[in-house]
Amino acid sequence: MPKEEVVDRFVKIIEGRGRNESTEFVRQWKSAGVPAPGGVIDPGEFRIWIDQGVRLGVLKPGGARAEDLFTNAYNPYANGT
């Protein structure tokens, strides 16, 4: 399913709930998986959500670090092979 179709469907679901929820996050959606080869997670993938949480007042500035939210310690591909 194309990205635009997925985002449109998510927006329709969120708006249809009538809960005054923002659809700003869902409009940034790219895929349901980790985009890097081997599923290696990059801190930058979390940074966008942390920054948005700070802008929305949900998180305190400096209160969350991307590296505290995930680990690649158990991923055998994290060493670049």
PDB file of N, CA, C and O in Angstrom:
ATOM      1  N   MET A   1       0.852  -1.173   0.000  1.00  0.00           N
ATOM      2  CA  MET A   1       0.000   0.000   0.000  1.00  0.00           C
ATOM      3  C   MET A   1       0.898   1.236   0.000  1.00  0.00           C
ATOM      4  O   MET A   1       1.832   1.313   0.798  1.00  0.00           O
ATOM      5  N   PRO A   2       0.635   2.194  -0.872  1.00  0.00           N
ATOM      6  CA  PRO A   2       1.455   3.412  -0.936  1.00  0.00           C
ATOM      7  C   PRO A   2       1.385   4.218   0.362  1.00  0.00           C
ATOM      8  O   PRO A   2       0.365   4.231   1.052  1.00  0.00           O
ATOM      9  N   LYS A   3       2.491   4.888   0.675  1.00  0.00           N
ATOM     10  CA  LYS A   3       2.609   5.690   1.889  1.00  0.00           C
ATOM     11  C   LYS A   3       1.450   6.671   2.037  1.00  0.00           C
ATOM     12  O   LYS A   3       0.864   6.782   3.114  1.00  0.00           O
ATOM     13  N   GLU A   4       1.122   7.375   0.973  1.00  0.00           N
ATOM     14  CA  GLU A   4       0.065   8.381   1.038  1.00  0.00           C
ATOM     15  C   GLU A   4      -1.272   7.753   1.437  1.00  0.00           C
ATOM     16  O   GLU A   4      -2.042   8.348   2.191  1.00  0.00           O
ATOM     17  N   GLU A   5      -1.543   6.558   0.932  1.00  0.00           N
ATOM     18  CA  GLU A   5      -2.790   5.878   1.251  1.00  0.00           C
ATOM     19  C   GLU A   5      -2.834   5.468   2.729  1.00  0.00           C
ATOM     20  O   GLU A   5      -3.876   5.560   3.377  1.00  0.00           O
ATOM     21  N   VAL A   6      -1.696   5.018   3.245  1.00  0.00           N
ATOM     22  CA  VAL A   6      -1.617   4.635   4.655  1.00  0.00           C
ATOM     23  C   VAL A   6      -1.829   5.858   5.540  1.00  0.00           C
ATOM     24  O   VAL A   6      -2.615   5.814   6.486  1.00  0.00           O
ATOM     25  N   VAL A   7      -1.139   6.940   5.237  1.00  0.00           N
ATOM     26  CA  VAL A   7      -1.266   8.164   6.030  1.00  0.00           C
ATOM     27  C   VAL A   7      -2.705   8.673   5.979  1.00  0.00           C
ATOM     28  O   VAL A   7      -3.266   9.047   7.009  1.00  0.00           O
ATOM     29  N   ASP A   8      -3.302   8.690   4.792  1.00  0.00           N
ATOM     30  CA  ASP A   8      -4.694   9.147   4.667  1.00  0.00           C
ATOM     31  C   ASP A   8      -5.638   8.300   5.512  1.00  0.00           C
ATOM     32  O   ASP A   8      -6.562   8.819   6.137  1.00  0.00           O
ATOM     33  N   ARG A   9      -5.398   6.994   5.523  1.00  0.00           N
ATOM     34  CA  ARG A   9      -6.255   6.099   6.313  1.00  0.00           C
ATOM     35  C   ARG A   9      -6.088   6.364   7.805  1.00  0.00           C
ATOM     36  O   ARG A   9      -7.071   6.409   8.545  1.00  0.00           O
ATOM     37  N   PHE A  10      -4.843   6.539   8.246  1.00  0.00           N
ATOM     38  CA  PHE A  10      -4.598   6.855   9.660  1.00  0.00           C
ATOM     39  C   PHE A  10      -5.271   8.165  10.053  1.00  0.00           C
ATOM     40  O   PHE A  10      -5.898   8.253  11.110  1.00  0.00           O
ATOM     41  N   VAL A  11      -5.142   9.184   9.202  1.00  0.00           N
ATOM     42  CA  VAL A  11      -5.746  10.481   9.483  1.00  0.00           C
ATOM     43  C   VAL A  11      -7.262  10.335   9.594  1.00  0.00           C
ATOM     44  O   VAL A  11      -7.875  10.890  10.506  1.00  0.00           O
ATOM     45  N   LYS A  12      -7.861   9.597   8.678  1.00  0.00           N
ATOM     46  CA  LYS A  12      -9.315   9.388   8.702  1.00  0.00           C
ATOM     47  C   LYS A  12      -9.750   8.690   9.993  1.00  0.00           C
ATOM     48  O   LYS A  12     -10.761   9.063  10.588  1.00  0.00           O
ATOM     49  N   ILE A  13      -8.999   7.687  10.423  1.00  0.00           N
ATOM     50  CA  ILE A  13      -9.327   6.968  11.657  1.00  0.00           C
ATOM     51  C   ILE A  13      -9.229   7.902  12.853  1.00  0.00           C
ATOM     52  O   ILE A  13     -10.132   7.949  13.688  1.00  0.00           O
ATOM     53  N   ILE A  14      -8.126   8.646  12.934  1.00  0.00           N
ATOM     54  CA  ILE A  14      -7.906   9.546  14.076  1.00  0.00           C
ATOM     55  C   ILE A  14      -8.978  10.626  14.120  1.00  0.00           C
ATOM     56  O   ILE A  14      -9.558  10.894  15.172  1.00  0.00           O
ATOM     57  N   GLU A  15      -9.235  11.238  12.985  1.00  0.00           N
ATOM     58  CA  GLU A  15     -10.250  12.300  12.957  1.00  0.00           C
ATOM     59  C   GLU A  15     -11.644  11.742  13.225  1.00  0.00           C
ATOM     60  O   GLU A  15     -12.478  12.427  13.817  1.00  0.00           O
ATOM     61  N   GLY A  16     -11.905  10.511  12.799  1.00  0.00           N
ATOM     62  CA  GLY A  16     -13.206   9.886  12.999  1.00  0.00           C
ATOM     63  C   GLY A  16     -13.515   9.547  14.446  1.00  0.00           C
ATOM     64  O   GLY A  16     -14.677   9.353  14.803  1.00  0.00           O
ATOM     65  N   ARG A  17     -12.489   9.474  15.281  1.00  0.00           N
ATOM     66  CA  ARG A  17     -12.702   9.180  16.703  1.00  0.00           C
ATOM     67  C   ARG A  17     -13.324  10.350  17.449  1.00  0.00           C
ATOM     68  O   ARG A  17     -13.949  10.166  18.494  1.00  0.00           O
ATOM     69  N   GLY A  18     -13.151  11.562  16.909  1.00  0.00           N
ATOM     70  CA  GLY A  18     -13.724  12.743  17.546  1.00  0.00           C
ATOM     71  C   GLY A  18     -13.127  13.059  18.909  1.00  0.00           C
ATOM     72  O   GLY A  18     -13.828  13.555  19.791  1.00  0.00           O
ATOM     73  N   ARG A  19     -11.843  12.778  19.092  1.00  0.00           N
ATOM     74  CA  ARG A  19     -11.191  12.999  20.383  1.00  0.00           C
ATOM     75  C   ARG A  19     -10.297  14.237  20.401  1.00  0.00           C
ATOM     76  O   ARG A  19      -9.527  14.425  21.343  1.00  0.00           O
ATOM     77  N   ASN A  20     -10.387  15.072  19.389  1.00  0.00           N
ATOM     78  CA  ASN A  20      -9.552  16.262  19.312  1.00  0.00           C
ATOM     79  C   ASN A  20      -8.067  15.897  19.350  1.00  0.00           C
ATOM     80  O   ASN A  20      -7.262  16.579  19.985  1.00  0.00           O
ATOM     81  N   GLU A  21      -7.716  14.799  18.651  1.00  0.00           N
ATOM     82  CA  GLU A  21      -6.320  14.333  18.581  1.00  0.00           C
ATOM     83  C   GLU A  21      -5.624  14.975  17.386  1.00  0.00           C
ATOM     84  O   GLU A  21      -6.247  15.222  16.354  1.00  0.00           O
ATOM     85  N   SER A  22      -4.343  15.239  17.530  1.00  0.00           N
ATOM     86  CA  SER A  22      -3.545  15.791  16.445  1.00  0.00           C
ATOM     87  C   SER A  22      -3.170  14.681  15.460  1.00  0.00           C
ATOM     88  O   SER A  22      -2.893  13.551  15.864  1.00  0.00           O
ATOM     89  N   THR A  23      -3.163  15.006  14.188  1.00  0.00           N
ATOM     90  CA  THR A  23      -2.706  14.061  13.165  1.00  0.00           C
ATOM     91  C   THR A  23      -1.318  14.435  12.658  1.00  0.00           C
ATOM     92  O   THR A  23      -0.837  13.872  11.675  1.00  0.00           O
ATOM     93  N   GLU A  24      -0.678  15.387  13.333  1.00  0.00           N
ATOM     94  CA  GLU A  24       0.632  15.861  12.884  1.00  0.00           C
ATOM     95  C   GLU A  24       1.673  14.733  12.879  1.00  0.00           C
ATOM     96  O   GLU A  24       2.459  14.623  11.938  1.00  0.00           O
ATOM     97  N   PHE A  25       1.682  13.899  13.920  1.00  0.00           N
ATOM     98  CA  PHE A  25       2.658  12.809  13.981  1.00  0.00           C
ATOM     99  C   PHE A  25       2.475  11.822  12.831  1.00  0.00           C
ATOM    100  O   PHE A  25       3.447  11.416  12.195  1.00  0.00           O
ATOM    101  N   VAL A  26       1.239  11.441  12.568  1.00  0.00           N
ATOM    102  CA  VAL A  26       0.983  10.419  11.564  1.00  0.00           C
ATOM    103  C   VAL A  26       1.350  10.897  10.160  1.00  0.00           C
ATOM    104  O   VAL A  26       1.648  10.079   9.289  1.00  0.00           O
ATOM    105  N   ARG A  27       1.333  12.182   9.935  1.00  0.00           N
ATOM    106  CA  ARG A  27       1.690  12.716   8.622  1.00  0.00           C
ATOM    107  C   ARG A  27       3.190  12.560   8.342  1.00  0.00           C
ATOM    108  O   ARG A  27       3.621  12.715   7.200  1.00  0.00           O
ATOM    109  N   GLN A  28       3.980  12.258   9.368  1.00  0.00           N
ATOM    110  CA  GLN A  28       5.419  12.046   9.202  1.00  0.00           C
ATOM    111  C   GLN A  28       5.766  10.569   9.033  1.00  0.00           C
ATOM    112  O   GLN A  28       6.940  10.223   8.896  1.00  0.00           O
ATOM    113  N   TRP A  29       4.766   9.703   9.042  1.00  0.00           N
ATOM    114  CA  TRP A  29       4.962   8.254   8.967  1.00  0.00           C
ATOM    115  C   TRP A  29       5.642   7.866   7.662  1.00  0.00           C
ATOM    116  O   TRP A  29       5.301   8.385   6.599  1.00  0.00           O
ATOM    117  N   LYS A  30       6.606   6.949   7.746  1.00  0.00           N
ATOM    118  CA  LYS A  30       7.316   6.495   6.555  1.00  0.00           C
ATOM    119  C   LYS A  30       7.132   5.010   6.305  1.00  0.00           C
ATOM    120  O   LYS A  30       7.021   4.590   5.153  1.00  0.00           O
ATOM    121  N   SER A  31       7.097   4.206   7.363  1.00  0.00           N
ATOM    122  CA  SER A  31       6.921   2.762   7.186  1.00  0.00           C
ATOM    123  C   SER A  31       6.614   2.125   8.532  1.00  0.00           C
ATOM    124  O   SER A  31       6.730   2.760   9.581  1.00  0.00           O
ATOM    125  N   ALA A  32       6.224   0.871   8.479  1.00  0.00           N
ATOM    126  CA  ALA A  32       5.911   0.142   9.711  1.00  0.00           C
ATOM    127  C   ALA A  32       7.142  -0.524  10.304  1.00  0.00           C
ATOM    128  O   ALA A  32       7.054  -1.141  11.365  1.00  0.00           O
ATOM    129  N   GLY A  33       8.273  -0.413   9.648  1.00  0.00           N
ATOM    130  CA  GLY A  33       9.466  -1.092  10.116  1.00  0.00           C
ATOM    131  C   GLY A  33      10.658  -0.171  10.267  1.00  0.00           C
ATOM    132  O   GLY A  33      10.577   1.031  10.012  1.00  0.00           O
ATOM    133  N   VAL A  34      11.759  -0.755  10.683  1.00  0.00           N
ATOM    134  CA  VAL A  34      13.017  -0.026  10.811  1.00  0.00           C
ATOM    135  C   VAL A  34      13.633   0.041   9.413  1.00  0.00           C
ATOM    136  O   VAL A  34      13.841  -1.001   8.792  1.00  0.00           O
ATOM    137  N   PRO A  35      13.926   1.224   8.909  1.00  0.00           N
ATOM    138  CA  PRO A  35      14.367   1.362   7.522  1.00  0.00           C
ATOM    139  C   PRO A  35      15.807   0.941   7.238  1.00  0.00           C
ATOM    140  O   PRO A  35      16.172   0.781   6.073  1.00  0.00           O
ATOM    141  N   ALA A  36      16.622   0.759   8.250  1.00  0.00           N
ATOM    142  CA  ALA A  36      18.036   0.454   8.028  1.00  0.00           C
ATOM    143  C   ALA A  36      18.255  -1.043   7.783  1.00  0.00           C
ATOM    144  O   ALA A  36      17.512  -1.875   8.304  1.00  0.00           O
ATOM    145  N   PRO A  37      19.262  -1.378   7.000  1.00  0.00           N
ATOM    146  CA  PRO A  37      19.590  -2.789   6.788  1.00  0.00           C
ATOM    147  C   PRO A  37      19.871  -3.487   8.115  1.00  0.00           C
ATOM    148  O   PRO A  37      20.554  -2.940   8.981  1.00  0.00           O
ATOM    149  N   GLY A  38      19.348  -4.681   8.265  1.00  0.00           N
ATOM    150  CA  GLY A  38      19.565  -5.449   9.489  1.00  0.00           C
ATOM    151  C   GLY A  38      18.742  -4.962  10.664  1.00  0.00           C
ATOM    152  O   GLY A  38      18.873  -5.494  11.766  1.00  0.00           O
ATOM    153  N   GLY A  39      17.902  -3.970  10.456  1.00  0.00           N
ATOM    154  CA  GLY A  39      17.069  -3.457  11.538  1.00  0.00           C
ATOM    155  C   GLY A  39      17.828  -2.667  12.582  1.00  0.00           C
ATOM    156  O   GLY A  39      17.366  -2.531  13.714  1.00  0.00           O
ATOM    157  N   VAL A  40      18.990  -2.142  12.217  1.00  0.00           N
ATOM    158  CA  VAL A  40      19.782  -1.343  13.150  1.00  0.00           C
ATOM    159  C   VAL A  40      19.073  -0.002  13.355  1.00  0.00           C
ATOM    160  O   VAL A  40      18.744   0.693  12.394  1.00  0.00           O
ATOM    161  N   ILE A  41      18.850   0.341  14.605  1.00  0.00           N
ATOM    162  CA  ILE A  41      18.129   1.567  14.928  1.00  0.00           C
ATOM    163  C   ILE A  41      19.115   2.711  15.115  1.00  0.00           C
ATOM    164  O   ILE A  41      20.131   2.568  15.794  1.00  0.00           O
ATOM    165  N   ASP A  42      18.800   3.845  14.504  1.00  0.00           N
ATOM    166  CA  ASP A  42      19.622   5.044  14.608  1.00  0.00           C
ATOM    167  C   ASP A  42      18.948   6.016  15.582  1.00  0.00           C
ATOM    168  O   ASP A  42      17.731   6.192  15.520  1.00  0.00           O
ATOM    169  N   PRO A  43      19.703   6.644  16.469  1.00  0.00           N
ATOM    170  CA  PRO A  43      19.111   7.592  17.412  1.00  0.00           C
ATOM    171  C   PRO A  43      18.300   8.697  16.737  1.00  0.00           C
ATOM    172  O   PRO A  43      17.343   9.203  17.322  1.00  0.00           O
ATOM    173  N   GLY A  44      18.668   9.071  15.530  1.00  0.00           N
ATOM    174  CA  GLY A  44      17.946  10.112  14.809  1.00  0.00           C
ATOM    175  C   GLY A  44      16.494   9.748  14.529  1.00  0.00           C
ATOM    176  O   GLY A  44      15.646  10.626  14.373  1.00  0.00           O
ATOM    177  N   GLU A  45      16.210   8.438  14.467  1.00  0.00           N
ATOM    178  CA  GLU A  45      14.839   8.000  14.229  1.00  0.00           C
ATOM    179  C   GLU A  45      13.938   8.329  15.418  1.00  0.00           C
ATOM    180  O   GLU A  45      12.730   8.495  15.252  1.00  0.00           O
ATOM    181  N   PHE A  46      14.510   8.422  16.598  1.00  0.00           N
ATOM    182  CA  PHE A  46      13.746   8.771  17.793  1.00  0.00           C
ATOM    183  C   PHE A  46      13.787  10.267  18.066  1.00  0.00           C
ATOM    184  O   PHE A  46      12.875  10.815  18.685  1.00  0.00           O
ATOM    185  N   ARG A  47      14.838  10.923  17.606  1.00  0.00           N
ATOM    186  CA  ARG A  47      15.028  12.346  17.879  1.00  0.00           C
ATOM    187  C   ARG A  47      13.835  13.176  17.410  1.00  0.00           C
ATOM    188  O   ARG A  47      13.407  14.096  18.106  1.00  0.00           O
ATOM    189  N   ILE A  48      13.300  12.853  16.235  1.00  0.00           N
ATOM    190  CA  ILE A  48      12.173  13.624  15.696  1.00  0.00           C
ATOM    191  C   ILE A  48      10.978  13.571  16.640  1.00  0.00           C
ATOM    192  O   ILE A  48      10.267  14.564  16.801  1.00  0.00           O
ATOM    193  N   TRP A  49      10.753  12.414  17.267  1.00  0.00           N
ATOM    194  CA  TRP A  49       9.613  12.257  18.175  1.00  0.00           C
ATOM    195  C   TRP A  49       9.874  12.941  19.511  1.00  0.00           C
ATOM    196  O   TRP A  49       8.964  13.510  20.113  1.00  0.00           O
ATOM    197  N   ILE A  50      11.104  12.885  19.964  1.00  0.00           N
ATOM    198  CA  ILE A  50      11.460  13.579  21.209  1.00  0.00           C
ATOM    199  C   ILE A  50      11.309  15.085  21.018  1.00  0.00           C
ATOM    200  O   ILE A  50      10.722  15.769  21.857  1.00  0.00           O
ATOM    201  N   ASP A  51      11.842  15.597  19.909  1.00  0.00           N
ATOM    202  CA  ASP A  51      11.743  17.034  19.627  1.00  0.00           C
ATOM    203  C   ASP A  51      10.283  17.476  19.531  1.00  0.00           C
ATOM    204  O   ASP A  51       9.913  18.538  20.030  1.00  0.00           O
ATOM    205  N   GLN A  52       9.461  16.653  18.887  1.00  0.00           N
ATOM    206  CA  GLN A  52       8.053  17.003  18.763  1.00  0.00           C
ATOM    207  C   GLN A  52       7.370  16.979  20.134  1.00  0.00           C
ATOM    208  O   GLN A  52       6.535  17.833  20.430  1.00  0.00           O
ATOM    209  N   GLY A  53       7.723  16.010  20.958  1.00  0.00           N
ATOM    210  CA  GLY A  53       7.170  15.944  22.309  1.00  0.00           C
ATOM    211  C   GLY A  53       7.521  17.174  23.129  1.00  0.00           C
ATOM    212  O   GLY A  53       6.702  17.655  23.911  1.00  0.00           O
ATOM    213  N   VAL A  54       8.739  17.687  22.956  1.00  0.00           N
ATOM    214  CA  VAL A  54       9.160  18.910  23.641  1.00  0.00           C
ATOM    215  C   VAL A  54       8.354  20.095  23.119  1.00  0.00           C
ATOM    216  O   VAL A  54       7.870  20.913  23.901  1.00  0.00           O
ATOM    217  N   ARG A  55       8.209  20.186  21.792  1.00  0.00           N
ATOM    218  CA  ARG A  55       7.432  21.295  21.205  1.00  0.00           C
ATOM    219  C   ARG A  55       5.985  21.290  21.691  1.00  0.00           C
ATOM    220  O   ARG A  55       5.394  22.349  21.905  1.00  0.00           O
ATOM    221  N   LEU A  56       5.417  20.100  21.864  1.00  0.00           N
ATOM    222  CA  LEU A  56       4.024  19.989  22.306  1.00  0.00           C
ATOM    223  C   LEU A  56       3.869  20.115  23.816  1.00  0.00           C
ATOM    224  O   LEU A  56       2.751  20.172  24.329  1.00  0.00           O
ATOM    225  N   GLY A  57       4.999  20.160  24.528  1.00  0.00           N
ATOM    226  CA  GLY A  57       4.947  20.282  25.978  1.00  0.00           C
ATOM    227  C   GLY A  57       4.712  18.970  26.706  1.00  0.00           C
ATOM    228  O   GLY A  57       4.449  18.968  27.908  1.00  0.00           O
ATOM    229  N   VAL A  58       4.802  17.860  25.996  1.00  0.00           N
ATOM    230  CA  VAL A  58       4.610  16.542  26.596  1.00  0.00           C
ATOM    231  C   VAL A  58       5.896  16.080  27.292  1.00  0.00           C
ATOM    232  O   VAL A  58       5.845  15.380  28.303  1.00  0.00           O
ATOM    233  N   LEU A  59       7.036  16.473  26.746  1.00  0.00           N
ATOM    234  CA  LEU A  59       8.341  16.140  27.320  1.00  0.00           C
ATOM    235  C   LEU A  59       9.065  17.415  27.726  1.00  0.00           C
ATOM    236  O   LEU A  59       8.878  18.475  27.127  1.00  0.00           O
ATOM    237  N   LYS A  60       9.883  17.291  28.740  1.00  0.00           N
ATOM    238  CA  LYS A  60      10.702  18.424  29.171  1.00  0.00           C
ATOM    239  C   LYS A  60      11.971  18.466  28.320  1.00  0.00           C
ATOM    240  O   LYS A  60      12.506  17.415  27.967  1.00  0.00           O
ATOM    241  N   PRO A  61      12.462  19.662  27.985  1.00  0.00           N
ATOM    242  CA  PRO A  61      13.725  19.755  27.250  1.00  0.00           C
ATOM    243  C   PRO A  61      14.841  19.041  28.005  1.00  0.00           C
ATOM    244  O   PRO A  61      15.044  19.278  29.196  1.00  0.00           O
ATOM    245  N   GLY A  62      15.549  18.183  27.322  1.00  0.00           N
ATOM    246  CA  GLY A  62      16.636  17.425  27.935  1.00  0.00           C
ATOM    247  C   GLY A  62      16.168  16.268  28.812  1.00  0.00           C
ATOM    248  O   GLY A  62      16.988  15.583  29.423  1.00  0.00           O
ATOM    249  N   GLY A  63      14.868  16.048  28.879  1.00  0.00           N
ATOM    250  CA  GLY A  63      14.323  15.005  29.754  1.00  0.00           C
ATOM    251  C   GLY A  63      14.368  13.605  29.174  1.00  0.00           C
ATOM    252  O   GLY A  63      14.260  12.626  29.911  1.00  0.00           O
ATOM    253  N   ALA A  64      14.526  13.497  27.867  1.00  0.00           N
ATOM    254  CA  ALA A  64      14.575  12.181  27.221  1.00  0.00           C
ATOM    255  C   ALA A  64      15.715  12.164  26.215  1.00  0.00           C
ATOM    256  O   ALA A  64      15.910  13.111  25.454  1.00  0.00           O
ATOM    257  N   ARG A  65      16.451  11.081  26.230  1.00  0.00           N
ATOM    258  CA  ARG A  65      17.525  10.884  25.252  1.00  0.00           C
ATOM    259  C   ARG A  65      17.139   9.704  24.380  1.00  0.00           C
ATOM    260  O   ARG A  65      16.632   8.699  24.878  1.00  0.00           O
ATOM    261  N   ALA A  66      17.374   9.819  23.086  1.00  0.00           N
ATOM    262  CA  ALA A  66      17.033   8.741  22.172  1.00  0.00           C
ATOM    263  C   ALA A  66      17.693   7.428  22.600  1.00  0.00           C
ATOM    264  O   ALA A  66      17.070   6.369  22.526  1.00  0.00           O
ATOM    265  N   GLU A  67      18.921   7.490  23.036  1.00  0.00           N
ATOM    266  CA  GLU A  67      19.667   6.293  23.412  1.00  0.00           C
ATOM    267  C   GLU A  67      19.071   5.579  24.619  1.00  0.00           C
ATOM    268  O   GLU A  67      19.372   4.408  24.848  1.00  0.00           O
ATOM    269  N   ASP A  68      18.233   6.260  25.392  1.00  0.00           N
ATOM    270  CA  ASP A  68      17.576   5.635  26.540  1.00  0.00           C
ATOM    271  C   ASP A  68      16.299   4.901  26.139  1.00  0.00           C
ATOM    272  O   ASP A  68      15.710   4.198  26.960  1.00  0.00           O
ATOM    273  N   LEU A  69      15.868   5.054  24.901  1.00  0.00           N
ATOM    274  CA  LEU A  69      14.598   4.495  24.454  1.00  0.00           C
ATOM    275  C   LEU A  69      14.737   3.196  23.661  1.00  0.00           C
ATOM    276  O   LEU A  69      13.737   2.524  23.407  1.00  0.00           O
ATOM    277  N   PHE A  70      15.944   2.835  23.271  1.00  0.00           N
ATOM    278  CA  PHE A  70      16.151   1.626  22.477  1.00  0.00           C
ATOM    279  C   PHE A  70      17.562   1.101  22.698  1.00  0.00           C
ATOM    280  O   PHE A  70      18.401   1.760  23.313  1.00  0.00           O
ATOM    281  N   THR A  71      17.804  -0.104  22.181  1.00  0.00           N
ATOM    282  CA  THR A  71      19.158  -0.650  22.207  1.00  0.00           C
ATOM    283  C   THR A  71      19.388  -1.477  20.947  1.00  0.00           C
ATOM    284  O   THR A  71      18.475  -2.130  20.440  1.00  0.00           O
ATOM    285  N   ASN A  72      20.594  -1.437  20.462  1.00  0.00           N
ATOM    286  CA  ASN A  72      21.024  -2.310  19.386  1.00  0.00           C
ATOM    287  C   ASN A  72      21.925  -3.415  19.944  1.00  0.00           C
ATOM    288  O   ASN A  72      22.531  -4.173  19.186  1.00  0.00           O
ATOM    289  N   ALA A  73      22.007  -3.499  21.264  1.00  0.00           N
ATOM    290  CA  ALA A  73      22.925  -4.432  21.916  1.00  0.00           C
ATOM    291  C   ALA A  73      22.687  -5.888  21.517  1.00  0.00           C
ATOM    292  O   ALA A  73      23.626  -6.684  21.504  1.00  0.00           O
ATOM    293  N   TYR A  74      21.465  -6.239  21.198  1.00  0.00           N
ATOM    294  CA  TYR A  74      21.153  -7.630  20.871  1.00  0.00           C
ATOM    295  C   TYR A  74      21.018  -7.866  19.368  1.00  0.00           C
ATOM    296  O   TYR A  74      20.630  -8.951  18.936  1.00  0.00           O
ATOM    297  N   ASN A  75      21.337  -6.853  18.586  1.00  0.00           N
ATOM    298  CA  ASN A  75      21.234  -6.966  17.128  1.00  0.00           C
ATOM    299  C   ASN A  75      22.602  -7.316  16.557  1.00  0.00           C
ATOM    300  O   ASN A  75      23.525  -6.505  16.634  1.00  0.00           O
ATOM    301  N   PRO A  76      22.747  -8.503  15.990  1.00  0.00           N
ATOM    302  CA  PRO A  76      24.054  -8.907  15.465  1.00  0.00           C
ATOM    303  C   PRO A  76      24.527  -8.075  14.281  1.00  0.00           C
ATOM    304  O   PRO A  76      25.699  -8.145  13.911  1.00  0.00           O
ATOM    305  N   TYR A  77      23.647  -7.298  13.684  1.00  0.00           N
ATOM    306  CA  TYR A  77      24.012  -6.468  12.546  1.00  0.00           C
ATOM    307  C   TYR A  77      24.448  -5.063  12.939  1.00  0.00           C
ATOM    308  O   TYR A  77      24.840  -4.274  12.079  1.00  0.00           O
ATOM    309  N   ALA A  78      24.385  -4.746  14.211  1.00  0.00           N
ATOM    310  CA  ALA A  78      24.710  -3.402  14.679  1.00  0.00           C
ATOM    311  C   ALA A  78      26.194  -3.075  14.541  1.00  0.00           C
ATOM    312  O   ALA A  78      26.584  -1.912  14.641  1.00  0.00           O
ATOM    313  N   ASN A  79      27.015  -4.083  14.314  1.00  0.00           N
ATOM    314  CA  ASN A  79      28.459  -3.836  14.203  1.00  0.00           C
ATOM    315  C   ASN A  79      28.859  -3.501  12.762  1.00  0.00           C
ATOM    316  O   ASN A  79      30.048  -3.398  12.461  1.00  0.00           O
ATOM    317  N   GLY A  80      27.879  -3.333  11.875  1.00  0.00           N
ATOM    318  CA  GLY A  80      28.173  -2.932  10.505  1.00  0.00           C
ATOM    319  C   GLY A  80      28.310  -4.067   9.509  1.00  0.00           C
ATOM    320  O   GLY A  80      28.603  -3.833   8.336  1.00  0.00           O
ATOM    321  N   THR A  81      28.100  -5.295   9.965  1.00  0.00           N
ATOM    322  CA  THR A  81      28.214  -6.432   9.010  1.00  0.00           C
ATOM    323  C   THR A  81      26.872  -6.868   8.499  1.00  0.00           C
ATOM    324  O   THR A  81      26.789  -7.799   7.698  1.00  0.00           O
TER     325      THR A  81
END
